[in-house]
Amino acid sequence: MKLTVVGAGAVGATCADNIARKQLCDELVILDIKEGVAEGKAMDLMQTAQIEGFDTKIIGSTNDYSKTAGSNVAVITSGIPRKPGMTREELIGINAGIVKTVTENLLKHSPEVIIIVISNPMDTMTYLALKSSGLPKNRIIGMGGMLDSARFRYFLSQAMHCSPNDLQATVVGGHGDTTMIPLTRLATYCGTPVSNYLDAETLKKVAADTMVGGATLTGLLGTSAWYAPGAAGAAVVEAIVRDEKKMMACCVSLDGEYGMKDICLGVPVIVGKNGWEKIVDYKLNEEEMAAMNKSAEAVRNMNNVLATLSI
């Protein structure tokens, strides 16, 4: 099993670290455009092998995609991170060209690769990767819903003073401050509705905190978060390489599901060795579907920007 992480920044390096610790592959390639960074981080990670007890071989590469040849799964983290005050929409012009080039280069050397997109704005970058690659839709996965759902569980656990591991909670829709939809109605604590323990006002605040979770961290850190995004990316990789058939929220191409077409949006899917294998219908109510449609409209507006770019 061979895996590649493109982008050796904080998110990419954290993702690679999680992949190595979990021993998800025999060989892991980290690639970056900046001279020496990928090689340095690969060496640094390899020096933890004896400490952490893993045997994965980690290789760094400065923009030499031939070293990624034969990769089963690749994670794209490339692009500039969001700066304080910057919207995900403002990232499109910069990151679209990067993601398109990375996707094309990966496919030259690994035609059977499954691609996981972390780069922002993630819904639009996932759509771009799908359209520019020509790959079957099940082999392009946006990670955002996995991260947003983890943040949702964190804020719920803080409000309930419980372990996030005892919670089931999903975020659907776009991976943006105004487009994501934390499904409070369907969230459960050890099989019981969280509404048994939290009043409507508290649940509303939890949902609001979840929606600005990324922006909150950007404000605190001065750049985008990396621990949870990197771990979420590695979790999607794990579900694929171990054929877990695990249900997780991911950004995937819709073809009639949830009443939508020609868009990549966050929905619950089953993830296994073929990529995403099935979309799960959560039977959303009227209010939730209205929010989904509003989210889709915002994502489509971002996608429309792609047509104006020379990439």
C-alpha positions as CSV (number, residue, x, y, z in Angstrom):
1,M,0.0,0.0,0.0
2,K,1.4,3.4,-1.1
3,L,0.0,6.7,0.0
4,T,0.8,10.3,-0.9
5,V,0.2,13.6,0.9
6,V,0.6,16.7,-1.3
7,G,1.5,19.8,0.7
8,A,4.0,19.6,3.5
9,G,2.5,22.4,5.5
10,A,0.9,22.0,9.0
11,V,-2.2,20.2,7.8
12,G,-0.3,17.9,5.4
13,A,2.5,17.1,7.9
14,T,-0.1,16.3,10.6
15,C,-2.0,14.1,8.2
16,A,1.2,12.3,7.3
17,D,2.0,11.9,11.0
18,N,-1.4,10.3,11.7
19,I,-1.0,8.0,8.7
20,A,2.4,6.8,9.8
21,R,1.4,6.3,13.4
22,K,-1.6,4.2,12.3
23,Q,0.7,2.2,9.9
24,L,-1.8,2.6,7.1
25,C,0.7,1.9,4.4
26,D,4.2,0.5,3.5
27,E,5.3,3.7,1.8
28,L,4.2,7.3,2.3
29,V,5.3,10.1,0.1
30,I,5.2,13.7,1.2
31,L,5.4,16.2,-1.7
32,D,5.8,20.0,-1.6
33,I,6.7,22.7,-4.1
34,K,9.1,24.4,-1.6
35,E,12.6,23.2,-1.8
36,G,13.6,20.8,1.0
37,V,10.5,21.1,3.1
38,A,9.0,17.8,2.3
39,E,12.4,16.0,2.6
40,G,12.9,17.7,6.0
41,K,9.5,16.8,7.4
42,A,9.8,13.2,6.0
43,M,13.2,12.8,7.8
44,D,11.8,14.3,11.0
45,L,8.9,11.9,10.9
46,M,11.1,8.9,10.2
47,Q,13.1,9.8,13.2
48,T,10.0,9.1,15.3
49,A,9.6,5.6,13.9
50,Q,11.5,3.9,16.7
51,I,9.8,6.0,19.3
52,E,6.3,5.5,18.0
53,G,6.9,1.9,16.8
54,F,5.9,2.1,13.1
55,D,7.7,0.7,10.1
56,T,6.2,2.9,7.3
57,K,8.9,4.2,4.9
58,I,8.4,8.0,4.5
59,I,9.9,9.8,1.5
60,G,10.0,13.5,0.9
61,S,9.9,15.1,-2.6
62,T,10.3,18.6,-3.9
63,N,7.7,18.6,-6.7
64,D,8.9,15.3,-8.3
65,Y,5.6,13.5,-8.9
66,S,7.4,10.4,-10.3
67,K,8.1,9.5,-6.6
68,T,4.3,9.3,-6.1
69,A,3.9,6.7,-8.8
70,G,1.6,3.8,-7.9
71,S,-0.1,5.6,-5.1
72,N,-3.4,4.0,-4.0
73,V,-4.7,7.1,-2.2
74,A,-3.5,10.7,-2.3
75,V,-4.4,13.6,0.0
76,I,-4.3,17.1,-1.4
77,T,-3.6,19.8,1.2
78,S,-1.9,22.2,-1.2
79,G,-2.8,25.9,-1.4
80,I,-2.5,28.9,0.9
81,P,-4.2,28.7,4.3
82,R,-7.0,31.1,5.1
83,K,-5.8,34.3,6.8
84,P,-7.8,36.1,9.4
85,G,-10.6,38.0,7.8
86,M,-10.3,36.1,4.5
87,T,-13.3,34.2,3.2
88,R,-13.1,30.8,1.6
89,E,-14.4,32.4,-1.5
90,E,-11.4,34.7,-1.7
91,L,-9.2,31.6,-1.7
92,I,-10.7,30.3,-5.0
93,G,-8.6,32.3,-7.4
94,I,-5.3,31.2,-5.8
95,N,-6.0,27.6,-4.8
96,A,-7.9,26.5,-7.9
97,G,-4.9,26.6,-10.2
98,I,-2.8,24.7,-7.6
99,V,-5.4,21.9,-7.0
100,K,-6.0,21.4,-10.7
101,T,-2.2,21.1,-11.4
102,V,-1.7,18.7,-8.5
103,T,-4.6,16.5,-9.6
104,E,-3.3,16.3,-13.1
105,N,0.2,15.4,-11.9
106,L,-1.0,12.7,-9.5
107,L,-3.0,11.0,-12.3
108,K,0.0,11.0,-14.7
109,H,1.8,8.6,-12.3
110,S,-1.1,7.0,-10.4
111,P,-4.1,6.5,-12.7
112,E,-6.0,4.3,-10.2
113,V,-5.6,6.7,-7.3
114,I,-8.4,7.8,-4.9
115,I,-8.1,11.5,-4.1
116,I,-9.0,13.1,-0.8
117,V,-9.3,16.9,-1.0
118,I,-8.6,19.1,2.0
119,S,-7.7,22.3,0.3
120,N,-10.1,25.2,0.7
121,P,-12.6,26.3,-0.3
122,M,-13.1,22.6,-0.1
123,D,-16.5,22.0,-1.8
124,T,-15.4,24.0,-4.9
125,M,-11.9,22.4,-4.9
126,T,-13.5,18.9,-4.7
127,Y,-15.8,19.8,-7.6
128,L,-12.8,21.1,-9.6
129,A,-10.8,18.0,-8.9
130,L,-13.7,15.9,-10.1
131,K,-14.3,17.9,-13.3
132,S,-10.6,18.3,-14.2
133,S,-9.7,14.7,-13.6
134,G,-12.5,12.9,-15.3
135,L,-12.3,10.2,-12.6
136,P,-15.3,8.2,-11.5
137,K,-17.1,10.2,-8.8
138,N,-16.5,7.7,-6.1
139,R,-12.7,8.3,-6.3
140,I,-12.9,12.0,-5.4
141,I,-13.7,12.8,-1.7
142,G,-13.8,16.1,0.1
143,M,-12.9,15.7,3.8
144,G,-14.8,18.7,5.2
145,G,-17.8,17.0,6.7
146,M,-15.6,14.7,8.8
147,L,-13.9,17.7,10.3
148,D,-17.0,19.7,10.8
149,S,-18.8,16.7,12.5
150,A,-15.8,16.3,14.9
151,R,-16.1,20.0,15.8
152,F,-19.8,19.6,16.3
153,R,-19.2,16.7,18.7
154,Y,-16.6,18.8,20.5
155,F,-19.0,21.7,21.1
156,L,-21.8,19.3,22.1
157,S,-19.5,17.5,24.6
158,Q,-18.5,20.9,26.1
159,A,-22.1,21.8,26.6
160,M,-23.1,18.4,28.0
161,H,-19.9,17.8,30.0
162,C,-19.5,14.3,28.4
163,S,-17.1,12.4,26.3
164,P,-17.2,13.3,22.5
165,N,-16.8,9.6,21.9
166,D,-20.3,8.9,23.3
167,L,-21.8,11.3,20.8
168,Q,-23.1,10.7,17.3
169,A,-23.5,14.0,15.4
170,T,-23.3,14.9,11.8
171,V,-22.7,18.1,9.8
172,V,-24.0,18.2,6.2
173,G,-23.9,20.9,3.5
174,G,-21.0,23.1,2.6
175,H,-17.7,23.3,4.4
176,G,-18.1,27.0,5.1
177,D,-19.0,29.4,8.0
178,T,-22.5,30.0,6.5
179,T,-23.1,26.8,4.5
180,M,-22.6,24.0,6.9
181,I,-25.7,22.4,8.7
182,P,-25.1,20.8,12.1
183,L,-28.0,18.3,12.4
184,T,-29.0,18.9,16.0
185,R,-32.3,17.0,15.6
186,L,-30.4,13.8,14.8
187,A,-27.6,14.1,17.3
188,T,-27.5,11.4,19.9
189,Y,-25.8,10.7,23.2
190,C,-25.4,6.9,23.8
191,G,-28.4,6.3,21.5
192,T,-30.6,9.0,23.1
193,P,-31.4,12.4,21.6
194,V,-29.2,15.2,22.8
195,S,-32.3,17.3,23.0
196,N,-33.1,15.2,26.2
197,Y,-30.2,17.0,27.9
198,L,-29.9,20.4,26.2
199,D,-32.5,23.0,25.7
200,A,-33.3,24.5,22.3
201,E,-31.3,27.7,23.0
202,T,-28.2,25.8,24.0
203,L,-28.4,23.5,21.0
204,K,-28.8,26.6,18.8
205,K,-25.6,28.0,20.3
206,V,-23.7,24.7,19.8
207,A,-24.7,24.8,16.1
208,A,-23.6,28.4,15.8
209,D,-20.3,27.7,17.4
210,T,-19.8,24.7,15.1
211,M,-20.4,26.8,12.0
212,V,-17.7,29.3,12.9
213,G,-15.4,26.7,14.4
214,G,-12.8,27.1,11.7
215,A,-12.9,30.9,11.8
216,T,-12.7,30.9,15.6
217,L,-9.4,28.9,15.4
218,T,-8.1,31.1,12.5
219,G,-8.7,34.2,14.8
220,L,-6.9,32.5,17.7
221,L,-4.0,31.0,15.7
222,G,-3.5,33.6,13.0
223,T,-3.8,30.9,10.4
224,S,-5.9,27.8,9.7
225,A,-6.1,25.0,12.2
226,W,-4.1,21.8,11.5
227,Y,-4.4,19.1,14.1
228,A,-8.1,18.2,13.6
229,P,-8.0,18.8,9.8
230,G,-4.9,16.5,9.4
231,A,-6.4,13.8,11.7
232,A,-9.8,14.0,9.8
233,G,-7.9,13.5,6.5
234,A,-6.1,10.5,7.9
235,A,-9.4,9.0,9.2
236,V,-10.8,9.1,5.6
237,V,-7.6,7.5,4.4
238,E,-8.0,4.8,7.0
239,A,-11.6,4.0,6.1
240,I,-10.4,3.4,2.5
241,V,-7.3,1.4,3.0
242,R,-8.8,-0.8,5.7
243,D,-12.1,-1.1,3.8
244,E,-14.0,-0.1,7.0
245,K,-17.4,0.6,5.3
246,K,-17.6,3.4,7.8
247,M,-20.3,6.1,7.6
248,M,-18.9,9.6,7.7
249,A,-19.9,13.0,6.3
250,C,-17.9,13.8,3.2
251,C,-18.1,16.2,0.3
252,V,-19.1,14.1,-2.8
253,S,-20.7,14.5,-6.2
254,L,-24.5,14.3,-6.1
255,D,-26.5,13.0,-9.0
256,G,-30.1,13.3,-7.7
257,E,-29.5,12.4,-4.1
258,Y,-31.0,15.0,-1.7
259,G,-32.6,16.4,-4.9
260,M,-29.3,17.9,-6.2
261,K,-27.2,17.4,-9.3
262,D,-23.9,18.7,-10.7
263,I,-22.5,19.7,-7.3
264,C,-20.2,18.4,-4.6
265,L,-21.7,18.8,-1.1
266,G,-21.3,17.2,2.3
267,V,-23.6,14.3,2.9
268,P,-23.3,11.0,4.9
269,V,-21.6,8.3,2.9
270,I,-20.2,4.9,3.3
271,V,-16.4,4.9,2.8
272,G,-14.4,1.7,1.9
273,K,-11.8,0.4,-0.5
274,N,-13.4,1.9,-3.6
275,G,-13.6,5.4,-2.1
276,W,-17.1,6.5,-1.2
277,E,-19.4,3.7,-2.0
278,K,-22.9,4.8,-1.1
279,I,-24.8,7.9,-0.1
280,V,-27.0,7.5,3.0
281,D,-30.4,9.3,3.0
282,Y,-30.9,10.9,6.4
283,K,-34.6,11.7,5.6
284,L,-34.1,15.4,6.3
285,N,-37.1,17.4,7.4
286,E,-38.4,20.5,5.6
287,E,-36.4,22.9,7.6
288,E,-33.2,20.9,7.1
289,M,-33.8,20.5,3.4
290,A,-34.3,24.3,3.1
291,A,-31.0,24.8,4.7
292,M,-29.4,22.3,2.4
293,N,-30.8,24.0,-0.7
294,K,-29.5,27.4,0.6
295,S,-26.1,25.8,1.2
296,A,-26.1,24.4,-2.3
297,E,-26.9,27.7,-3.8
298,A,-23.9,29.3,-2.0
299,V,-21.6,26.5,-3.1
300,R,-22.8,26.8,-6.7
301,N,-22.1,30.6,-6.6
302,M,-18.5,29.7,-5.6
303,N,-18.3,27.0,-8.3
304,N,-19.4,29.6,-10.9
305,V,-16.2,31.6,-10.1
306,L,-14.2,28.7,-11.6
307,A,-15.5,29.6,-15.1
308,T,-14.0,33.0,-14.8
309,L,-10.5,31.8,-14.1
310,S,-7.7,31.1,-16.6
311,I,-6.6,27.7,-15.2
